[in-house]
Each structure stands twice: as structure tokens, then as C-alpha cells.
Amino acid sequence: MGDRYDGTPATLWEVKIETAAVGCRITQRFQHFPRGLSGIRNQADENPAGAGFIVEERTKELTDGMVYTLQRMKRILESTQSP
């Protein structure tokens, strides 16, 4: 996901599903590779003074998106379970 301009991966997305005492635990994780080239990386490089803010905002967007995805998965999975 998030390939570099040369086609090699710039990020790693991981979804881990583990059994739990009741149901399962789903963990979603994102990692940006140190040399990953992306639009966000380019924006930060072009504006070093604002790089911290750019990265913070993107991190928040990614975190919010992951939480939203997991909440939807939970809602759908729980609505399809038999009693």
C-alpha cells in the first residue's frame, strides 16, 4: 500500500486477528517506511517548518480511519452473529 514512485512499498499495513475470551481481538497497524516516498513526505520536505504539523495531521487521519474501520467491522460482525 502506498507505493513509492519506483513501485516499491512505502508503507506497511497489518491487520491481526486473535482469539479472545469472548469473540476476537482485531488490531490494525500502519507503518511508514523511513525512506517511503509519498505525497505527505514531499509536502513535509517542501515545508520543513510545517513538517511536524503535516505529519501530525496525517497520523490523526490514519488513526481516525483505522478506528472507523474497526468500529464498522465490529458492528457488522456482531449484527450477523446468531444468538
N, CA, C and O atoms as CSV, one atom per row, in Angstrom:
chain,resi,resn,atom,element,x,y,z
A,1,MET,N,N,0.849,-1.178,0.000
A,1,MET,CA,C,0.000,0.000,0.000
A,1,MET,C,C,0.891,1.235,0.000
A,1,MET,O,O,1.932,1.258,0.656
A,2,GLY,N,N,0.489,2.231,-0.716
A,2,GLY,CA,C,1.269,3.460,-0.718
A,2,GLY,C,C,2.617,3.293,-1.384
A,2,GLY,O,O,3.644,3.643,-0.803
A,3,ASP,N,N,2.629,2.754,-2.612
A,3,ASP,CA,C,3.898,2.501,-3.289
A,3,ASP,C,C,4.689,3.777,-3.525
A,3,ASP,O,O,4.139,4.864,-3.707
A,4,ARG,N,N,6.000,3.598,-3.514
A,4,ARG,CA,C,6.892,4.701,-3.864
A,4,ARG,C,C,6.772,4.940,-5.357
A,4,ARG,O,O,6.129,4.170,-6.070
A,5,TYR,N,N,7.382,5.989,-5.814
A,5,TYR,CA,C,7.324,6.322,-7.232
A,5,TYR,C,C,7.995,5.259,-8.095
A,5,TYR,O,O,7.692,5.138,-9.282
A,6,ASP,N,N,8.908,4.486,-7.501
A,6,ASP,CA,C,9.568,3.423,-8.269
A,6,ASP,C,C,8.833,2.088,-8.142
A,6,ASP,O,O,9.306,1.074,-8.654
A,7,GLY,N,N,7.676,2.078,-7.462
A,7,GLY,CA,C,6.869,0.866,-7.366
A,7,GLY,C,C,7.125,0.012,-6.140
A,7,GLY,O,O,6.397,-0.953,-5.909
A,8,THR,N,N,8.137,0.336,-5.345
A,8,THR,CA,C,8.401,-0.440,-4.133
A,8,THR,C,C,7.527,0.081,-2.991
A,8,THR,O,O,7.142,1.250,-2.997
A,9,PRO,N,N,7.210,-0.774,-2.009
A,9,PRO,CA,C,6.305,-0.353,-0.921
A,9,PRO,C,C,6.874,0.800,-0.099
A,9,PRO,O,O,8.065,0.840,0.209
A,10,ALA,N,N,5.989,1.738,0.250
A,10,ALA,CA,C,6.363,2.863,1.102
A,10,ALA,C,C,5.795,2.696,2.504
A,10,ALA,O,O,6.249,3.339,3.451
A,11,THR,N,N,4.788,1.820,2.628
A,11,THR,CA,C,4.133,1.633,3.919
A,11,THR,C,C,3.814,0.158,4.142
A,11,THR,O,O,3.823,-0.657,3.219
A,12,LEU,N,N,3.537,-0.142,5.383
A,12,LEU,CA,C,3.111,-1.485,5.757
A,12,LEU,C,C,1.806,-1.356,6.531
A,12,LEU,O,O,1.740,-0.628,7.521
A,13,TRP,N,N,0.782,-2.048,6.090
A,13,TRP,CA,C,-0.487,-2.124,6.806
A,13,TRP,C,C,-0.607,-3.543,7.315
A,13,TRP,O,O,-0.341,-4.496,6.583
A,14,GLU,N,N,-1.002,-3.685,8.556
A,14,GLU,CA,C,-1.111,-5.008,9.145
A,14,GLU,C,C,-2.441,-5.105,9.895
A,14,GLU,O,O,-2.801,-4.213,10.663
A,15,VAL,N,N,-3.156,-6.192,9.662
A,15,VAL,CA,C,-4.373,-6.478,10.412
A,15,VAL,C,C,-4.145,-7.819,11.081
A,15,VAL,O,O,-3.860,-8.821,10.425
A,16,LYS,N,N,-4.273,-7.818,12.379
A,16,LYS,CA,C,-4.014,-9.021,13.173
A,16,LYS,C,C,-5.326,-9.420,13.863
A,16,LYS,O,O,-5.958,-8.595,14.522
A,17,ILE,N,N,-5.728,-10.678,13.709
A,17,ILE,CA,C,-6.942,-11.179,14.338
A,17,ILE,C,C,-6.539,-12.292,15.304
A,17,ILE,O,O,-5.922,-13.284,14.916
A,18,GLU,N,N,-6.902,-12.103,16.564
A,18,GLU,CA,C,-6.559,-13.072,17.609
A,18,GLU,C,C,-7.830,-13.499,18.342
A,18,GLU,O,O,-8.764,-12.714,18.502
A,19,THR,N,N,-7.847,-14.743,18.779
A,19,THR,CA,C,-8.979,-15.171,19.587
A,19,THR,C,C,-8.888,-14.494,20.950
A,19,THR,O,O,-7.803,-14.204,21.453
A,20,ALA,N,N,-10.058,-14.251,21.529
A,20,ALA,CA,C,-10.140,-13.621,22.849
A,20,ALA,C,C,-11.111,-14.443,23.693
A,20,ALA,O,O,-11.751,-15.364,23.185
A,21,ALA,N,N,-11.218,-14.117,24.957
A,21,ALA,CA,C,-12.124,-14.842,25.848
A,21,ALA,C,C,-13.543,-14.843,25.279
A,21,ALA,O,O,-14.249,-15.848,25.351
A,22,VAL,N,N,-13.948,-13.715,24.717
A,22,VAL,CA,C,-15.247,-13.609,24.049
A,22,VAL,C,C,-14.978,-13.026,22.664
A,22,VAL,O,O,-14.521,-11.888,22.553
A,23,GLY,N,N,-15.250,-13.773,21.630
A,23,GLY,CA,C,-15.048,-13.274,20.266
A,23,GLY,C,C,-13.579,-13.237,19.871
A,23,GLY,O,O,-12.834,-14.194,20.086
A,24,CYS,N,N,-13.185,-12.124,19.296
A,24,CYS,CA,C,-11.793,-11.976,18.847
A,24,CYS,C,C,-11.345,-10.531,19.051
A,24,CYS,O,O,-12.149,-9.633,19.299
A,25,ARG,N,N,-10.045,-10.344,18.937
A,25,ARG,CA,C,-9.448,-9.005,19.027
A,25,ARG,C,C,-8.823,-8.724,17.660
A,25,ARG,O,O,-8.045,-9.523,17.138
A,26,ILE,N,N,-9.182,-7.572,17.095
A,26,ILE,CA,C,-8.623,-7.159,15.808
A,26,ILE,C,C,-7.752,-5.940,16.055
A,26,ILE,O,O,-8.191,-4.952,16.643
A,27,THR,N,N,-6.520,-6.028,15.601
A,27,THR,CA,C,-5.582,-4.919,15.738
A,27,THR,C,C,-5.156,-4.501,14.338
A,27,THR,O,O,-4.753,-5.337,13.531
A,28,GLN,N,N,-5.246,-3.219,14.056
A,28,GLN,CA,C,-4.816,-2.698,12.770
A,28,GLN,C,C,-3.651,-1.755,13.023
A,28,GLN,O,O,-3.683,-0.946,13.950
A,29,ARG,N,N,-2.611,-1.868,12.184
A,29,ARG,CA,C,-1.403,-1.078,12.395
A,29,ARG,C,C,-0.906,-0.548,11.057
A,29,ARG,O,O,-1.056,-1.195,10.020
A,30,PHE,N,N,-0.324,0.621,11.101
A,30,PHE,CA,C,0.244,1.271,9.922
A,30,PHE,C,C,1.664,1.690,10.252
A,30,PHE,O,O,1.936,2.202,11.338
A,31,GLN,N,N,2.564,1.471,9.309
A,31,GLN,CA,C,3.952,1.927,9.484
A,31,GLN,C,C,4.432,2.516,8.172
A,31,GLN,O,O,4.322,1.886,7.120
A,32,HIS,N,N,4.962,3.718,8.239
A,32,HIS,CA,C,5.538,4.372,7.066
A,32,HIS,C,C,7.024,4.054,7.070
A,32,HIS,O,O,7.726,4.369,8.030
A,33,PHE,N,N,7.505,3.430,6.002
A,33,PHE,CA,C,8.920,3.092,5.937
A,33,PHE,C,C,9.771,4.363,5.928
A,33,PHE,O,O,9.369,5.372,5.348
A,34,PRO,N,N,10.949,4.321,6.571
A,34,PRO,CA,C,11.778,5.531,6.681
A,34,PRO,C,C,12.084,6.204,5.346
A,34,PRO,O,O,12.175,7.429,5.282
A,35,ARG,N,N,12.240,5.430,4.294
A,35,ARG,CA,C,12.578,6.027,3.008
A,35,ARG,C,C,11.389,6.018,2.054
A,35,ARG,O,O,11.554,6.151,0.841
A,36,GLY,N,N,10.193,5.860,2.613
A,36,GLY,CA,C,8.982,5.843,1.788
A,36,GLY,C,C,8.715,7.202,1.164
A,36,GLY,O,O,8.665,8.213,1.865
A,37,LEU,N,N,8.545,7.228,-0.133
A,37,LEU,CA,C,8.235,8.478,-0.826
A,37,LEU,C,C,6.732,8.561,-1.000
A,37,LEU,O,O,6.113,7.652,-1.552
A,38,SER,N,N,6.160,9.625,-0.541
A,38,SER,CA,C,4.719,9.803,-0.649
A,38,SER,C,C,4.417,11.282,-0.788
A,38,SER,O,O,5.290,12.129,-0.600
A,39,GLY,N,N,3.168,11.582,-1.122
A,39,GLY,CA,C,2.766,12.976,-1.223
A,39,GLY,C,C,2.954,13.706,0.092
A,39,GLY,O,O,3.394,14.856,0.108
A,40,ILE,N,N,2.624,13.047,1.198
A,40,ILE,CA,C,2.781,13.661,2.527
A,40,ILE,C,C,4.257,13.916,2.810
A,40,ILE,O,O,4.619,14.981,3.310
A,41,ARG,N,N,5.108,12.946,2.493
A,41,ARG,CA,C,6.553,13.123,2.698
A,41,ARG,C,C,7.056,14.297,1.876
A,41,ARG,O,O,7.844,15.102,2.370
A,42,ASN,N,N,6.612,14.406,0.631
A,42,ASN,CA,C,7.028,15.521,-0.222
A,42,ASN,C,C,6.570,16.861,0.353
A,42,ASN,O,O,7.327,17.831,0.344
A,43,GLN,N,N,5.319,16.918,0.859
A,43,GLN,CA,C,4.829,18.157,1.470
A,43,GLN,C,C,5.692,18.547,2.664
A,43,GLN,O,O,6.038,19.716,2.834
A,44,ALA,N,N,6.034,17.565,3.485
A,44,ALA,CA,C,6.863,17.843,4.663
A,44,ALA,C,C,8.258,18.311,4.249
A,44,ALA,O,O,8.816,19.225,4.856
A,45,ASP,N,N,8.824,17.677,3.204
A,45,ASP,CA,C,10.155,18.080,2.730
A,45,ASP,C,C,10.139,19.492,2.143
A,45,ASP,O,O,11.105,20.240,2.288
A,46,GLU,N,N,9.033,19.854,1.477
A,46,GLU,CA,C,8.927,21.174,0.856
A,46,GLU,C,C,8.659,22.275,1.883
A,46,GLU,O,O,8.905,23.451,1.617
A,47,ASN,N,N,8.158,21.891,3.051
A,47,ASN,CA,C,7.812,22.876,4.076
A,47,ASN,C,C,8.351,22.392,5.431
A,47,ASN,O,O,7.571,22.007,6.301
A,48,PRO,N,N,9.680,22.410,5.614
A,48,PRO,CA,C,10.260,21.897,6.860
A,48,PRO,C,C,9.697,22.549,8.122
A,48,PRO,O,O,9.598,21.893,9.158
A,49,ALA,N,N,9.333,23.815,8.050
A,49,ALA,CA,C,8.798,24.500,9.227
A,49,ALA,C,C,7.446,23.918,9.637
A,49,ALA,O,O,7.107,23.907,10.820
A,50,GLY,N,N,6.678,23.438,8.666
A,50,GLY,CA,C,5.364,22.891,8.962
A,50,GLY,C,C,5.315,21.369,8.948
A,50,GLY,O,O,4.242,20.776,9.059
A,51,ALA,N,N,6.478,20.741,8.811
A,51,ALA,CA,C,6.524,19.279,8.674
A,51,ALA,C,C,5.883,18.569,9.859
A,51,ALA,O,O,5.159,17.591,9.672
A,52,GLY,N,N,6.133,19.041,11.061
A,52,GLY,CA,C,5.558,18.411,12.252
A,52,GLY,C,C,4.044,18.417,12.202
A,52,GLY,O,O,3.400,17.415,12.516
A,53,PHE,N,N,3.472,19.555,11.804
A,53,PHE,CA,C,2.014,19.678,11.700
A,53,PHE,C,C,1.478,18.758,10.608
A,53,PHE,O,O,0.462,18.091,10.807
A,54,ILE,N,N,2.144,18.713,9.463
A,54,ILE,CA,C,1.713,17.869,8.342
A,54,ILE,C,C,1.689,16.409,8.774
A,54,ILE,O,O,0.716,15.701,8.517
A,55,VAL,N,N,2.737,15.964,9.418
A,55,VAL,CA,C,2.822,14.568,9.860
A,55,VAL,C,C,1.792,14.289,10.960
A,55,VAL,O,O,1.150,13.238,10.959
A,56,GLU,N,N,1.636,15.223,11.889
A,56,GLU,CA,C,0.632,15.060,12.958
A,56,GLU,C,C,-0.766,14.908,12.384
A,56,GLU,O,O,-1.523,14.031,12.799
A,57,GLU,N,N,-1.108,15.764,11.425
A,57,GLU,CA,C,-2.443,15.706,10.818
A,57,GLU,C,C,-2.655,14.387,10.087
A,57,GLU,O,O,-3.725,13.786,10.185
A,58,ARG,N,N,-1.652,13.939,9.360
A,58,ARG,CA,C,-1.772,12.674,8.624
A,58,ARG,C,C,-1.892,11.507,9.591
A,58,ARG,O,O,-2.672,10.584,9.355
A,59,THR,N,N,-1.134,11.537,10.665
A,59,THR,CA,C,-1.214,10.481,11.679
A,59,THR,C,C,-2.610,10.437,12.278
A,59,THR,O,O,-3.165,9.358,12.483
A,60,LYS,N,N,-3.177,11.599,12.557
A,60,LYS,CA,C,-4.544,11.662,13.096
A,60,LYS,C,C,-5.542,11.100,12.087
A,60,LYS,O,O,-6.422,10.324,12.459
A,61,GLU,N,N,-5.415,11.480,10.821
A,61,GLU,CA,C,-6.309,10.963,9.776
A,61,GLU,C,C,-6.234,9.440,9.695
A,61,GLU,O,O,-7.261,8.766,9.611
A,62,LEU,N,N,-5.019,8.904,9.720
A,62,LEU,CA,C,-4.842,7.447,9.644
A,62,LEU,C,C,-5.440,6.758,10.859
A,62,LEU,O,O,-6.116,5.737,10.731
A,63,THR,N,N,-5.193,7.311,12.026
A,63,THR,CA,C,-5.725,6.725,13.264
A,63,THR,C,C,-7.243,6.765,13.259
A,63,THR,O,O,-7.892,5.768,13.576
A,64,ASP,N,N,-7.814,7.905,12.903
A,64,ASP,CA,C,-9.277,8.026,12.835
A,64,ASP,C,C,-9.854,7.027,11.836
A,64,ASP,O,O,-10.877,6.399,12.106
A,65,GLY,N,N,-9.210,6.880,10.699
A,65,GLY,CA,C,-9.673,5.933,9.684
A,65,GLY,C,C,-9.628,4.498,10.169
A,65,GLY,O,O,-10.541,3.717,9.902
A,66,MET,N,N,-8.558,4.145,10.888
A,66,MET,CA,C,-8.447,2.784,11.414
A,66,MET,C,C,-9.517,2.516,12.459
A,66,MET,O,O,-10.128,1.448,12.469
A,67,VAL,N,N,-9.745,3.486,13.340
A,67,VAL,CA,C,-10.786,3.329,14.371
A,67,VAL,C,C,-12.154,3.166,13.701
A,67,VAL,O,O,-12.933,2.296,14.091
A,68,TYR,N,N,-12.444,3.983,12.714
A,68,TYR,CA,C,-13.714,3.914,11.996
A,68,TYR,C,C,-13.890,2.537,11.344
A,68,TYR,O,O,-14.952,1.926,11.456
A,69,THR,N,N,-12.853,2.056,10.670
A,69,THR,CA,C,-12.908,0.737,10.017
A,69,THR,C,C,-13.175,-0.361,11.037
A,69,THR,O,O,-14.023,-1.224,10.809
A,70,LEU,N,N,-12.465,-0.336,12.152
A,70,LEU,CA,C,-12.645,-1.371,13.178
A,70,LEU,C,C,-14.043,-1.300,13.799
A,70,LEU,O,O,-14.650,-2.335,14.074
A,71,GLN,N,N,-14.551,-0.102,14.019
A,71,GLN,CA,C,-15.909,0.042,14.570
A,71,GLN,C,C,-16.948,-0.520,13.605
A,71,GLN,O,O,-17.883,-1.199,14.030
A,72,ARG,N,N,-16.795,-0.246,12.326
A,72,ARG,CA,C,-17.726,-0.777,11.330
A,72,ARG,C,C,-17.632,-2.295,11.259
A,72,ARG,O,O,-18.653,-2.978,11.179
A,73,MET,N,N,-16.415,-2.827,11.287
A,73,MET,CA,C,-16.246,-4.286,11.275
A,73,MET,C,C,-16.956,-4.901,12.470
A,73,MET,O,O,-17.666,-5.897,12.332
A,74,LYS,N,N,-16.765,-4.311,13.634
A,74,LYS,CA,C,-17.383,-4.819,14.859
A,74,LYS,C,C,-18.901,-4.803,14.732
A,74,LYS,O,O,-19.568,-5.791,15.042
A,75,ARG,N,N,-19.440,-3.686,14.279
A,75,ARG,CA,C,-20.891,-3.555,14.150
A,75,ARG,C,C,-21.444,-4.598,13.182
A,75,ARG,O,O,-22.448,-5.243,13.483
A,76,ILE,N,N,-20.813,-4.770,12.043
A,76,ILE,CA,C,-21.281,-5.732,11.047
A,76,ILE,C,C,-21.159,-7.161,11.560
A,76,ILE,O,O,-22.094,-7.953,11.445
A,77,LEU,N,N,-20.004,-7.482,12.126
A,77,LEU,CA,C,-19.805,-8.849,12.630
A,77,LEU,C,C,-20.760,-9.192,13.762
A,77,LEU,O,O,-21.285,-10.304,13.817
A,78,GLU,N,N,-20.986,-8.252,14.657
A,78,GLU,CA,C,-21.887,-8.519,15.768
A,78,GLU,C,C,-23.344,-8.604,15.314
A,78,GLU,O,O,-24.143,-9.299,15.942
A,79,SER,N,N,-23.696,-7.918,14.247
A,79,SER,CA,C,-25.087,-7.966,13.779
A,79,SER,C,C,-25.394,-9.257,13.020
A,79,SER,O,O,-26.560,-9.609,12.839
A,80,THR,N,N,-24.350,-9.962,12.577
A,80,THR,CA,C,-24.572,-11.197,11.822
A,80,THR,C,C,-24.416,-12.447,12.670
A,80,THR,O,O,-24.598,-13.556,12.166
A,81,GLN,N,N,-24.086,-12.296,13.938
A,81,GLN,CA,C,-23.908,-13.453,14.820
A,81,GLN,C,C,-25.265,-14.006,15.217
A,81,GLN,O,O,-26.225,-13.262,15.418
A,82,SER,N,N,-25.323,-15.331,15.326
A,82,SER,CA,C,-26.558,-15.937,15.817
A,82,SER,C,C,-26.560,-15.876,17.348
A,82,SER,O,O,-25.501,-15.907,17.974
A,83,PRO,N,N,-27.768,-15.788,17.955
A,83,PRO,CA,C,-27.862,-15.621,19.426
A,83,PRO,C,C,-27.357,-16.828,20.194
A,83,PRO,O,O,-27.376,-16.829,21.425
